[in-house]
Each structure stands twice: as structure tokens, then as C-alpha cells.
Amino acid sequence: MIQTPFLAVDGIVEIYSDAGVFDGIVLIERLNTPKGLALPGGFVDIGETVETAVVREMKEELTLDVTIESLLGIYSDPARDSRFHCVSIVYVCKAFGVPVGADDAKEAFVYALDDIPYDKLVFDHAQIIRDYYASKQD
């Protein structure tokens, strides 16, 4: 039997006010192990595109409709997830409204980029957010 890594998507969801002002990005408090803060995301279902998966996962975990703005990157280090080898495709998404934690998200928070608690992030999400922040500086 062929073994391959699990395939997941994560979203860096940029929250904007009704006036179009950037408020910050969404982090969730995970309901499941490993506990801590994380980017919202989840696994790609069989027969689903990664783009459809990220939009679906953001709706399930944040109760928000998102628009994909860009692909940030693909994160594939076998050690990035202590549970198993998991490859994540990370998209930058845009949304309006207030995120509400649902499904696998215990709670959802909007953080200004300068206020992100990197020491509380699980997986490799601190590195992903640093990569995102660096891309915003270009």
C-alpha cells in the first residue's frame, strides 16, 4: 500500500472593517490536541480542490465567508506536525465581519500583526505568520 502525507489547508484570514480598514488576522484556540493557538484550517476531502477546502474550512471554523487573495506557500517539513506527516497549503484570504469559533475551533480571535503571541502558536504556524509578515513588507 502506498503511504503519503496528509494534505491540509490553512488560512491567513485578513479581517477588514466595513470601511475597508485592515483590523488583523484570525487565530483560533484549538479544541483538539495539540492545544494552543493556530491558524484556522483543516484537511482536504477526497474529490475536493484545495481552494474549495480552504473556503469550506474557514466557513466551518470561523463562520465567515472568505475570498482567496493569494497563495502564501506550501509547508511540508515532516516534523511540522507532531501527530503525523502533514503537508499544508497556506492561502491568504480576505473577510469582513467578526469570526466566531466553531467546529474544531474553540474560540476565534483577531490579532493585529504586532500583537501576535508567537509563543502560544502550535505546529509551524509561527514561521508561517513570519513568512506572511515578511511578504507584506515587500
N, C-alpha and C positions, 0 to 999 in steps of 0.2 A: 504494500500500500504506500502511496506517495504521501509524504508529510510536508506541509508547507506552513509558513507563518499565518497567524490570524490576521485579517485585514480590518482595519478600523479607520474612522474619520474623526477628526477633531475640528472644532470651530473656534476661531478667534472672532467673537461676535462684538463688533463695534456698535455701541448704543448711541443713538442720536436723539436729541430732543425734537419736538415738533417744529422748532425754529431751525433745525439743521445743525445744531451745535453738538460737537462730539463730547459725550459725557464720560466715556471709558469703555473698558472691555468687561465681559462677563466671566466670572469664575463661579464654579459650583462647589458646594460642600458635598462630597461623595457619600452616598447612602451605604455603599458596599466597600469591602476591603479592596485595595488599601484605602484607609480613611485619610482625609485631608482635602485640600483644595485642588481643583483641577479645571482644565478647560472642558467645556461640555463636549460630549462625543459618544461614540459607540461603534458597534460592529456593523459591517456592510452585510446585508442579507443576500442570499443566493438570488440571482436574477435582477439585482439592483445595481444601478450605476453608483459610483462614489459620490457624484454630485447630488443625486436623489437621496442618498444615505445621509449626507451632512444636513440637508434641508430637513429631512424627517427627524433626525436626532435632535436638532435644535428645537424643533416644534415639540417633541416629546419631553425634553429635559427642561426647556425654558418657557414653553407655551408662547413662543414668538415665531412669527414668520420672518425668515431671513432671505436676503439676496446675496448670492455669492459675488464677491468683489474680485478675488484673485486666489491663486494657489500660492500658499506660503512655501510649502515644501513637503518632502516625504521623509519620514523618520523611521529608520529601520534597524537601529542598533539592537542586536538580540538581547542586550541587557536593559533595554529601556523600560521593560515591564517585568517585575519580579515574578509574575504568575506564569508567563509563557512568552514565546517569541511572538511579538505583535508589531506589525508594520502599520503606521498611521499616516494618512494623507491629511494634511492640515490646510484648511481654507480660511481665508479672511472673509468674514460675512458682515453685512450691514443690517441693522434692525432698528425699529422705533418702538418705544413702549418700555414697560417695566417687566423684566424677566421674573418668572415665578418658578421655583424649583419643583420639578415633577419627575415621575418615573424613577430613574436611578439617581436623580439629584435631590438631596435632602433640602437644600436651600440654594438660591442663586443671588449673587452679589455683583454690583457694578463697581469696578475699581478704576480710578484714574491711573494712568500709566506710572506716575511717580509714587503711587501708594500700594503697589502690588506686594503682598507678603511672600516673597520668593521662598523663604524658609518653610512655608506651610504647603508648598506645592508638591504633588506626588508625580510619579513617573519621571519623564524628562521634560515636564511642562515648563519648568523654569528656563531651560535652554530654548524651548520653542518660543516663549514670550520674549526672551532676549533677542532672538533672531527676528521676530516681528518688530520689536522696538528699533533694532538696527535698520531694518528695511524702511521704517518710517523716517529715519534720519537722512536717507539718500535723496 
